[in-house]
Amino acid sequence: MTDKKDLRIRSHVISEGANRAPNRAMLRAVGFKDEDFKKPMIGVASTWSEVTPCNMHIDQLALAAKQGLRSAGGAPLIFNTITVSDGISMGHAGMSFSLPSREAIADSIEIVTNAERFDGLVAIGGCDKNTPACLMAIGRLNLPAVYVYGGTIQPGYLDGKQVDIVSAFEAVGQFHDGRITEEQLHKVECTACPGPGACGGMYTANTMAAAAEAMGMSLPGSSSTPAISKLKAEECAQAGERVLDLLEKGIYPSDIMTKRAFENAITVVMALGGSTNAFLHLIAIAHSVGVDLSYDDFERIRLNVPHLADLKPSGTHVMQDLNDVGGVHGVMKMLLDQGYLHGDCLTVTGRTLAENLAQVDPLHPEQTIIRPLDRPLKPTGPLVVLRGNLAPEGAIAKMSGMKISRFSGPARVYDSEEAATEAIMRDEIREGDVLVIRYCGPKGGPGMPEMLSVTALIVGKGLGGKVALLTDGRFSGGSHGFVVGHAAPEAQVGGPIALLREGDIITIDSDAQDLSFAVSTEELMRREEAWQAPPLKYNSGVLAKYARLVSSSAKGAVTDLFE
């Protein structure tokens, strides 16, 4: 993280001295005039791409941010970084590249911003890894910055009912189970994603956008504004104005992304029933800004925060529905009024969270998406940390929508998602089984692939809640059912999940927060002595580098943790 004392107007080095003429010449070629060299130079990090609906509209949002910066007296320059589509990479080898893309995005923003000596940053993201990556870069840079979320997708409609990308994955299982026809599957496919925006439920993209707003790093209300709304362009223009204001006032990300701000983010994620990926990403963002955040912090907050939101995947509604009745900032206003949030935390508006929310209308009085605090869906947060002899460092379970809190059954052990998928398709997984998919962690995957295809197949086969799933990989925010991920240490480094054998009895107990298997100490020692680490799956390229650098999932799966 950059020290504040170095944060003068950094781009002024370009305008001072005759030896800077070559620098200025390069910038004149891209449109700078004499007066621009006297202004703060602000980067606009755009994650625009045609590879995913989440980001297909962000080029226009970047232009709006540039216009806002220019109108407010800045000298803006747009640059791009990559994105991948988690939905498109799901269920095959491409998913190994999804989590590493977070590091590539963060690294590229850090590289360009520092190389060009920008004075501040507007970062605009869409798909799952964009938000944490942008915030990780912002944390490392510690330059005045605002994050803008590209917005949620509209739901599709089929036969009068909402459908989305998770509907498409689950329809595959229904088709293979003979419960729908190929024609019906095709209709779901054609209606699930009607246009721009990130997946519409309380999946990872919307979860992390809500967390960014709760943390104070995005404008009030921006996390639930739909992608197609005209307000998105206005938010981008305002973000440009705000960066210049932050620069003038000397307010930096380290002033905003404090421990208490992360606690606010966790509180909102728990109340909304967000994605398990929030653990991974918030810990990584905290690492980037030098804040100590661990599973213990999530647990401490979870026990005091009720689950309030009836949102997909385990509920009924999507983010656009929530936006229509008051949005994430309406939920935050309710939480603040009841003492669940730290109102004194500073935000990118230059005001405190409480000052921002004082100007926000409460949730619509007749809305049914967010339950009253005295009648929650669950009295505590639904994202539970489990520990035991199967995951000494911890594992994460999402218990929203679950009627049972304990599951015990025989292990059905597979060393890849592909093998497990084939077993499900052959109807080899039966009610009462604990399906284990291992060697899918940060190093072993590599890249800790998500298991949405597997969980959707299980649901589509009618086994949702009847089969448990355990992995050292992770789950899409769209996954639901009795699923436990992020088991650490992972199998690749000899974690206990590597020592499981077919038929071992596994117990998952969210009330006792236990994840264990019934094996004696002596037998466990014998298995440890016999176990040998398999070779890493890649010897060159980005995944080879990633597997050798990446930390445990319990440490955020970051690649710059050097102890």
Order of alpha helices (4+ residues) and beta strands (2+ residues): alpha-alpha-beta-alpha-beta-alpha-alpha-beta-alpha-beta-beta-beta-alpha-alpha-alpha-alpha-alpha-alpha-alpha-alpha-alpha-alpha-alpha-beta-beta-beta-alpha-beta-alpha-beta-beta-beta-beta-alpha-alpha
